[in-house]
Structure formats: C-alpha cells, structure tokens
C-alpha cells in the first residue's frame, strides 16, 4: 500500500495519524515520503553528527506554510520504525523558522489506547525539561554544517496553537478542501 492512501486520522485535530519518517535516536539520515509515489526516499545524509531526539514524521493530507505536510515529533518509550503509522494527539508545538520560512514542529504523544504512559501529558510543560531542551538544541543546530541553511527556534507553545496549526493545514490540503475557500489565521499568537 502507498503511504499516500493513509488518512489524516479519526478526529482532527485531536486524534491524527503520523507517518514516521525518522525513528528516535536513529542514524543521521533524513528520510522523506515522496509526494507523487508515496515511497520513502533518502532526502539527505545529515552533515552534523546528531540524531533526532524523538520519532519524526508528518500528518498525511495536511499542508503547512512551507508547502509540506505538518511535521510532528512523537514521544514514545522506544523508537518506532520508518514507515509505520501511529495514532497521536497533540500536546504543543515548537515555533521555528528556517531558510525557507515558517517551519513549526508539532509535539505529540500516542493516543492513550496505544500507550497510557503519557495520559497525564497534555502540554509541553508536562514533558521532561531535558527532552524539550534536547529537541530545541537539535533543531537549532542540525543544519549548522549545511551551506546556506539555518534555523531559528522561537518558543514552545501549547496545545491550542498545535490544534490551530492542524486545522489550518488540514483545510489547506486539496484532498480536504472539498471546494471550500480556506481561511487562514495566525498561529502562535494565543497564550496557554
């Protein structure tokens, strides 16, 4: 089955599917699903000797400000494998920009039915501070040795901003629009 056939999830923005591209603590290789074929490709070998601190993937059939699906960091007790689909719920978002523009990263945990370890985790402040620091540090530096690339990490924001990003990105994807005009609202302006 093509990964393009995987739905966005059961109940956006609170219960969504994430297709894992990069496992937590995996080798420094950036994988991406090809939009046309749905196949997993090597995007690049990372120049820095760093690994992703969480599983990294995306919500299918969403469209972010950067023209790609919504990026998601999924906290799990063990790394997931590339290409697996995991049902998640949002807990926050890392606001950041890079050389291509706005590029926020959702922070999510598996739904309670899959893993009850995170049932009391509902916002970034509920996550271990060292893990939030590792995530921020990773994204501040993972492009350091790539010519012409940069990242500016701004701040962690709460679940309301994460939900807003999912709603907007879901409505922007052609498969989700059903001919309706898309209304955009600023993300990250609310406080938790």
C-alpha positions as CSV (number, residue, x, y, z in Angstrom):
1,X,0.0,0.0,0.0
2,X,1.2,3.5,-0.8
3,X,1.6,5.8,2.2
4,X,-0.4,8.3,0.2
5,X,-3.5,6.2,1.0
6,X,-3.2,6.7,4.8
7,X,-5.8,9.0,6.1
8,X,-5.2,12.1,8.3
9,X,-6.8,10.4,11.2
10,X,-10.0,9.8,13.1
11,X,-10.7,13.2,14.6
12,X,-8.5,16.1,13.5
13,X,-7.0,17.9,15.4
14,X,-7.3,15.7,18.5
15,X,-6.7,12.2,17.0
16,X,-4.5,12.0,13.9
17,X,-2.2,9.7,12.1
18,X,1.5,10.3,11.9
19,X,3.7,8.5,9.3
20,X,7.1,8.1,10.9
21,X,9.9,9.0,8.5
22,X,12.8,9.0,11.1
23,X,13.0,6.9,14.2
24,X,14.1,8.4,17.5
25,X,17.9,8.2,18.0
26,X,18.3,6.8,14.5
27,X,21.3,7.3,12.2
28,X,21.8,10.9,10.9
29,X,19.8,10.3,7.7
30,X,16.8,12.5,6.7
31,X,14.1,10.4,5.1
32,X,11.0,11.8,3.3
33,X,8.0,10.3,1.7
34,X,7.8,11.3,-2.0
35,X,4.6,13.2,-2.6
36,X,4.0,11.7,-6.0
37,X,4.7,8.0,-5.4
38,X,4.2,7.7,-1.7
39,X,7.5,5.8,-1.4
40,X,10.1,6.6,1.3
41,X,13.3,8.2,-0.1
42,X,16.6,9.3,1.4
43,X,16.3,13.1,1.4
44,X,19.9,13.6,2.5
45,X,22.7,12.4,4.8
46,X,22.9,15.0,7.6
47,X,26.2,16.9,7.9
48,X,26.1,17.1,11.7
49,X,26.8,14.1,13.9
50,X,23.3,14.4,15.6
51,X,20.3,12.2,15.8
52,X,16.6,13.1,16.1
53,X,15.7,13.1,19.8
54,X,12.1,11.9,19.0
55,X,10.4,10.0,16.3
56,X,9.8,12.4,13.4
57,X,7.1,12.3,10.8
58,X,4.1,14.0,9.4
59,X,0.3,14.1,9.3
60,X,-0.8,12.9,5.8
61,X,-3.1,15.1,3.7
62,X,-2.2,18.3,5.5
63,X,-0.4,21.3,4.0
64,X,1.8,23.6,6.2
65,X,3.1,27.1,5.4
66,X,6.3,25.5,3.9
67,X,4.3,23.6,1.3
68,X,4.9,20.2,3.1
69,X,2.6,18.2,5.4
70,X,2.6,19.1,9.1
71,X,5.8,17.9,10.8
72,X,5.4,16.0,14.1
73,X,7.7,14.9,16.8
74,X,6.3,11.8,18.5
75,X,7.4,11.0,22.0
76,X,7.4,7.2,22.7
77,X,9.2,4.9,25.2
78,X,11.1,3.2,22.4
79,X,11.9,4.2,18.8
80,X,9.4,3.5,16.1
81,X,10.4,2.2,12.6
82,X,10.4,4.2,9.4
83,X,7.2,3.9,7.5
84,X,4.9,2.9,10.4
85,X,1.7,4.8,11.1
86,X,0.9,5.8,14.7
87,X,-2.3,7.5,16.1
88,X,-1.4,10.6,18.1
89,X,-2.7,13.5,20.0
90,X,-1.1,17.0,20.1
91,X,0.5,18.4,23.3
92,X,2.2,21.5,21.9
93,X,4.4,23.0,19.2
94,X,7.9,24.3,18.7
95,X,7.7,27.5,16.8
96,X,10.7,28.0,14.5
97,X,11.7,29.3,11.1
98,X,14.4,28.3,8.7
99,X,15.8,29.5,5.4
100,X,12.6,28.5,3.7
101,X,10.2,30.3,6.1
102,X,7.9,29.2,9.0
103,X,8.6,25.6,9.9
104,X,6.9,24.7,13.2
105,X,7.1,21.2,14.7
106,X,4.2,19.7,16.5
107,X,4.9,17.8,19.7
108,X,2.6,14.7,20.1
109,X,2.2,11.5,22.1
110,X,0.4,8.3,21.1
111,X,-3.3,8.2,21.9
112,X,-3.9,6.6,25.3
113,X,-5.3,3.3,23.7
114,X,-1.8,2.7,22.2
115,X,0.3,3.9,25.2
116,X,-1.1,5.1,28.5
117,X,2.3,6.2,29.8
118,X,1.5,9.7,28.5
119,X,-2.1,10.0,29.7
120,X,-1.1,12.9,32.0
121,X,1.0,14.7,29.4
122,X,-1.2,17.5,27.9
123,X,1.2,20.4,27.3
124,X,4.9,21.0,26.8
125,X,5.4,21.8,30.5
126,X,4.3,18.2,31.3
127,X,7.3,16.8,29.3
128,X,10.7,16.4,31.0
129,X,12.6,19.7,30.6
130,X,15.7,17.9,29.4
131,X,13.8,16.4,26.5
132,X,12.4,19.8,25.5
133,X,15.9,21.2,25.7
134,X,17.3,18.4,23.5
135,X,14.6,18.9,20.9
136,X,15.2,22.7,20.8
137,X,19.0,22.2,20.7
138,X,18.7,19.6,17.9
139,X,16.7,21.9,15.7
140,X,18.9,24.9,16.4
141,X,22.0,23.0,15.2
142,X,21.1,20.1,12.9
143,X,21.7,22.3,9.8
144,X,24.8,24.1,11.1
145,X,27.2,22.4,8.5
146,X,24.9,22.8,5.5
147,X,25.8,25.8,3.4
148,X,23.0,28.4,3.1
149,X,20.8,26.7,5.7
150,X,19.8,28.0,9.1
151,X,17.2,27.5,11.8
152,X,15.8,29.9,14.4
153,X,14.0,28.3,17.3
154,X,11.5,30.7,18.8
155,X,9.5,29.1,21.6
156,X,7.3,26.2,22.8
157,X,3.6,27.0,22.6
158,X,0.6,25.0,23.9
159,X,-1.9,22.6,22.6
160,X,-4.4,25.2,21.4
161,X,-1.7,26.5,18.9
162,X,-0.9,23.0,17.8
163,X,-4.6,22.3,17.2
164,X,-4.9,25.5,15.2
165,X,-2.0,24.5,13.0
166,X,-3.5,21.1,12.3
167,X,-7.0,22.6,11.5
168,X,-5.5,25.1,9.1
169,X,-3.1,22.6,7.5
170,X,-5.9,20.1,7.1
171,X,-8.2,22.6,5.4
172,X,-5.4,23.7,3.0
173,X,-4.7,20.3,1.6
174,X,-6.6,19.8,-1.7
175,X,-7.9,16.4,-0.6
176,X,-9.5,18.1,2.5
177,X,-10.9,21.3,0.9
178,X,-14.0,19.9,-1.0
179,X,-14.2,23.2,-2.9
180,X,-14.4,25.5,0.1
181,X,-12.3,28.6,0.4
182,X,-9.6,28.3,3.0
183,X,-9.5,30.8,5.9
184,X,-6.1,31.4,7.5
185,X,-5.5,32.6,11.0
186,X,-2.2,33.5,12.7
187,X,-0.7,30.6,14.6
188,X,1.2,31.0,17.9
189,X,-0.4,34.3,18.9
190,X,-2.5,32.7,21.7
191,X,-1.2,32.0,25.2
192,X,-1.8,28.8,27.1
